[in-house]
Amino acid sequence: MQKELNNTETTGWERDNRTHFDEIVLAYDRVRWEYPSELYDDIFDYSKPETGKHAVEIGAGTGISTAPFLNAGYEVTAVEMGANMTDYLIEKFRENSKFRVITSTFEDVTLEDDTYDFIYSASAFHWVDAKIGCPKVLRMLKKGGTFALFRNNAKTPFGNKLYDESQELYEKYYYSYYSSSNRPTRKTREDYCTPSGIYDGFRFESLEQFGFTNVAMKFYDATRSYSADDYITLLDTYSDHRSLPDENRSALYKGIRETIIKYGGYQKLDFLFQLYIGKKP
């Protein structure tokens, strides 16, 4: 059964907060992660792009995951709701004739049915109302077309002194504001494959429930280190952090920055990147 939030529960990830990213375009582009090349290789192998390269990207942001598809010869129509993000995309890909961008939410955009070979979204589909978005994707795809969703999951480094001290700051400045009782937990790859795990990442429980077939899930490990300042910039690209009251956010960032410097000046993040993919029958 699909999970629903209690009416009084706040998390910072409510759909209204998807406008936050348009306020931080340059910072977002600088510190957000790139996806492993192996992930794109698996997408190309699965979708067999020689049969067609007409693609739609849902929530393109600053084009971090747009470039690999343009470089592979795809014609990409990006759907991006932020006006500042749209301007950035236009400038970034101004010399590529195979790129266009539409400023709209995916729920509201008007695009042709049975037209596209490939539709994808990178760390953005959880902002879409899946009850509208998934059937819309299915209608837009040609028969045999591919729908690919990918995202990152940060591995929780339990037992790490930097992490443990940071969690004390979160208890004081973050969980004192949000009503959710959830705390970071250690997850396996199998956990991400369950209906509840899929829901946590994408806000629906399975691609099969919307009619997609040949559904597959793959994972990729990666590590990235951030300086104290860059890590704070990264945190400030997360909607739940940006939604904190100013005094909570400032105190949290100050404490985490000081803690990172105390333990050597760098925050190492271990990522588990996740690809969830299916076809229109």
Secondary structure by P-SEA (a helix, b strand, c coil): ccccccccccccccccccccccccaaaaacccccccaaaaaaaaaaacccccccccccccccccaaaaaaaaccccbbbbccaaaaaaaaaaccccccbbbbcccccccccccccccccccccccccccccccaaaaaaaccccbbbbbbbcccccccccaaaaaaaaaaaccccccccccccbbbbcccccccaaaaaacccccccccccccccbbbbbbbbbbbcaaaaaaaaaaccccccccaaaaaaaaaaaaaaaaaaccbbbbbbbbbbbccccc
